[in-house]
Amino acid sequence: MVDDQYRGLLTEREREIIKGEADVSDNYRYRVVSRVRTKIENVGEDVEILAENRDDLLEELRDKVCEGDE
Protein backbone atom coordinates (compact mmCIF):
# COMPACT_ATOMS: atom_id res chain seq x y z
CA MET A 1 0.00 0.00 0.00
CA VAL A 2 1.25 3.46 -0.90
CA ASP A 3 1.90 5.85 1.96
CA ASP A 4 -0.44 8.81 1.34
CA GLN A 5 0.79 10.70 4.39
CA TYR A 6 2.46 13.43 2.34
CA ARG A 7 0.23 13.60 -0.70
CA GLY A 8 -1.64 16.71 -1.70
CA LEU A 9 -5.33 16.95 -2.29
CA LEU A 10 -5.30 14.12 -4.83
CA THR A 11 -3.92 10.61 -4.58
CA GLU A 12 -1.61 9.44 -7.36
CA ARG A 13 -4.45 7.30 -8.74
CA GLU A 14 -6.89 10.21 -8.71
CA ARG A 15 -4.32 12.29 -10.58
CA GLU A 16 -3.99 9.59 -13.24
CA ILE A 17 -7.76 9.29 -13.63
CA ILE A 18 -8.41 13.02 -13.81
CA LYS A 19 -5.59 13.50 -16.33
CA GLY A 20 -7.16 10.80 -18.48
CA GLU A 21 -4.16 8.49 -18.14
CA ALA A 22 -6.11 5.61 -16.58
CA ASP A 23 -8.43 3.27 -18.41
CA VAL A 24 -11.49 3.38 -16.18
CA SER A 25 -15.21 3.39 -16.81
CA ASP A 26 -17.12 6.66 -17.02
CA ASN A 27 -18.98 5.65 -13.87
CA TYR A 28 -15.74 5.20 -11.92
CA ARG A 29 -14.36 8.50 -13.25
CA TYR A 30 -17.56 10.21 -12.07
CA ARG A 31 -17.14 8.71 -8.59
CA VAL A 32 -13.54 9.94 -8.43
CA VAL A 33 -14.60 13.44 -9.44
CA SER A 34 -17.31 13.34 -6.77
CA ARG A 35 -14.75 12.31 -4.12
CA VAL A 36 -12.48 15.17 -5.14
CA ARG A 37 -15.37 17.63 -4.87
CA THR A 38 -15.99 16.41 -1.32
CA LYS A 39 -12.32 16.91 -0.49
CA ILE A 40 -12.48 20.46 -1.84
CA GLU A 41 -15.49 21.16 0.38
CA ASN A 42 -13.58 19.79 3.38
CA VAL A 43 -10.69 22.17 2.76
CA GLY A 44 -12.92 24.94 4.13
CA GLU A 45 -12.79 23.44 7.62
CA ASP A 46 -9.02 23.08 7.38
CA VAL A 47 -8.71 26.74 6.40
CA GLU A 48 -10.75 27.74 9.45
CA ILE A 49 -8.52 25.67 11.72
CA LEU A 50 -5.38 27.19 10.23
CA ALA A 51 -6.83 30.70 10.50
CA GLU A 52 -7.53 30.17 14.19
CA ASN A 53 -4.27 28.43 15.04
CA ARG A 54 -1.51 28.81 12.46
CA ASP A 55 -1.54 31.95 10.34
CA ASP A 56 1.86 31.03 8.93
CA LEU A 57 0.57 27.75 7.50
CA LEU A 58 -2.57 29.43 6.18
CA GLU A 59 -0.39 31.96 4.35
CA GLU A 60 1.69 29.12 2.83
CA LEU A 61 -1.51 27.44 1.66
CA ARG A 62 -2.79 30.67 0.12
CA ASP A 63 0.53 31.28 -1.61
CA LYS A 64 0.49 27.81 -3.16
CA VAL A 65 -3.18 27.77 -4.14
CA CYS A 66 -3.17 31.30 -5.51
CA GLU A 67 0.19 31.01 -7.28
CA GLY A 68 -0.01 32.91 -10.55
CA ASP A 69 -3.31 34.64 -9.77
CA GLU A 70 -1.64 38.04 -9.54
Secondary structure, 3 states (H helix, E strand, C coil): CCCCCCCCCCCHHHHHHHCCCCCCCHHHHHHHHHHHHHHHHHHHHHHHHHHHHCHHHHHHHHHHHCCCCC
